[in-house]
């Protein structure tokens, strides 16, 4: 069980990339991020669950949220959920996170995080559980949600590869991202021609692949995570609804 719970915590980062892909091809023409609600059937090793993602417009930009809950057999002995939310701005220079919140009551130990990004003084401050946290940075840095929007923004503008800085808890990690081509993906929501986006942290054996459908604004219709060549995580799209930008419905 501890190993499976560790996989649940890791999949939060991997699944937040589902929201990243909602920068549509229209973004190349400086159009806005697509607000939406999407649902996925989630499998972590032999355990089942659900993933729900939403993107809404807020006063100073956008808010992206993901919620993971156990389902089926897993719900008999696993309680709680994993929720992540990021607020960020979008301009010609890319994505800039403003605030990040995370609540994990599904893993073995509860974990809560709040980060506030001060771009004037190049400082991130907040809390990890009850511990105060301050991180000084130089250049661009992202939380576990906003980095996904940034990497998709770059890829959709013709950058097939790149390295990105991720603030994951109190650690700064470097992600390597690449475009691996296209293939046909069959889901409960339909059949799509999808573009494969792959990423991994440097010196890590975990590789995550997102298959993103152009006709859904590059929403990922299938997400897979492999470790040491074996598939550990799979999330497949079951429902997707664009939302009204003003009401969020």
Secondary structure, 3 states (H helix, E strand, C coil): CHHHHHHHHHHHHHHHHHHHCCCCHHHHHCCCCCCEEEEEEEEECCEEEEEEEEEEEECCEEEEEEEEEEEHHHHHCCCCEEEEEEEEEEECCEEEEEEEEEEECCCCCCEEEEEEEECCCCEEEEEECCEEEEEECCCCCECCCHHHHHHHHHHHCCCCEEEEEEEECCEEEEEEEEEEEEEEEEECCEEEEEEEEEEEECCCCEEEEEEEEHHHCCEEEEEEEEECCEEEEEEEEEEEEECCCCCCC
